[in-house]
């Protein structure tokens, strides 16, 4: 084979599309992102003259990937369980209603905080769907802040659809 013909053949071989091969259906091998609910404890810090305040909130994200880098939940995707102190998540029946009218209720086992990180700890429901809840490591989920104040929420448990 002459050098030019060999080079032409190799270029054609490398750039050619396979015939008769159909692509796999979209999503057949990829991991799909899902919604997620966080049970959080929050601190309200003011730089002057006011003691630190505590509250517990539930935050909903329709796509879990949108909660991994400090993103705040949308205003209608957050509700307050206790506005005056941290709640004891390990008691049954903790719940709150989002501005959308959906109520999320948790049932975290009483010994869940003694279990290993990321282990199953209980369940939750929004009335339409059931969720499995897992112990988290207390990482910061999100922060809102201004020149002389900060509001920080840390994850106690996270819940994903069953």
N, C-alpha and C positions, 0 to 999 in steps of 0.2 A: 504494500500500500504506500502510496506516495505521501510525504509529510503533510502536504496541504489537505489531502483527502482524509488522512488520519485525524488531523486537528478538527476538521469540519465534522467528522463523525463523532468525536468526543464532545464537542460543543452541543451537537444535536442530542446526544445521549443525556447529558447533564441537564439540559433545559426542557426536555420533553416531559409531557404530562402522561401519567399512566393511563392506559385505556381500560375501560370496563371496571374501574374501581369507584364505588360510590362512598361518599363520606359517611361517617357514623352520624346517627341522629344527634342533634345538639343536646348537650347535657348528659350524655350517656356515661361519660367518665369524669366529668368535672364535679367538684363538690359544690353543692348549691348553698348559697347564703340563706339564712333564715332569720326570722324575727327573734328578739330577745328582750327579756324583762329583767331589770336589776332592782334588788332590794338594797337601799343605800342608807347610810347614816351621814348626815351633813352638818357642817359647822359654819356658822355665820360669824365672821371676825370683823370687828370695827377697830380702827387704829386708836381711837381715843374714847375714853370715858364710859365704855359699855362692855360688860363682861361677854365672853364668848357664849353664843346661843347654839343649841343643838336641835335637830329635827331628824325625822326619818321619812324618806320618800320612796316611791316606786317610779322608776323611769322605764318607758317602753321605747324601743327602737324597731321600726319595721324591717330593717336590714342590720344584722349584727355587725357587719363590717363598718357601719357608720357610727360605731361606738368605741372604737379601739384607739383613737388618738385624741382624746379629750373633747370630742364633739358633745355639745349639749343636746338634750332631747328637745324636740319641738315643744312649744308651750302647751299644746293640748295633749302631749304624751308624758306628762309628769303630774303626779298627785301626791298629797301629803298624808301620811299615816298618823304622825304625831308632830305637831308644830312646836311643842314646848320641851321635848326631850327625845333622846334616842328610844326607840321602841325595842321591846324584847321580841325579836323575830321568831324565837323558838317557841312561842305560844301560838296555839292554833287560832285561826280566824282573823289574822291581821289583814286588813283590806283598806282600799281607798277607791274613790271614783274619779276617773279622769274627766276633764271638761267635755269629752265626747259622750259621756254617759255610761261608758263601760266601767265596770267595777272589777278590780283584780283582787282575788283573795288568796292568801298563802297559808300553807300548813307545813311548817318547818319542824322537824323532829326535835324534841327537847334536848337531846345529846349531840346535835349537829355541830356545835362549835368544837367538840372534842374529836371529831372525825378528821381524817386527813384532808388537806386542801384538795379542792375540785372533786370531792366525793359527793355522791347523791345524799341530799339532806332533807328532801321533802318534795312537795308539789304545790302547784298553784293552778288557778283557773280564772278565765275571764268570762265565764258563762257560755262561751262558744267553743273553747278549745282548752285542753289540759296541758300543763307544762311540768317538766321535771326540773327541780331546783337543786343547785350544787353550791357547796361552800366555796367562796372566793377568798382572796388573800388580803383584802382591805385596800387594794389599789385605788388610786384616784380615778374616778370615772370622768368627772368634768369639774370645771371651776368657772364661776362668774366673778368678775372683780371690777372695781373702780379705783379711783385714786386713794381712797382711805377705807376701803372695805373689801372683803372677799367672802365668797360663798363656795365651799368645797364639799363635794359629795364623794364618798368612798363606798366601794362595793362590799357588801357583806355576803350576799348570795346572788346568783344569776339563775334565770329560769329559761329553758328552751322548750319548744313544743314537743310533745310526746310523739 
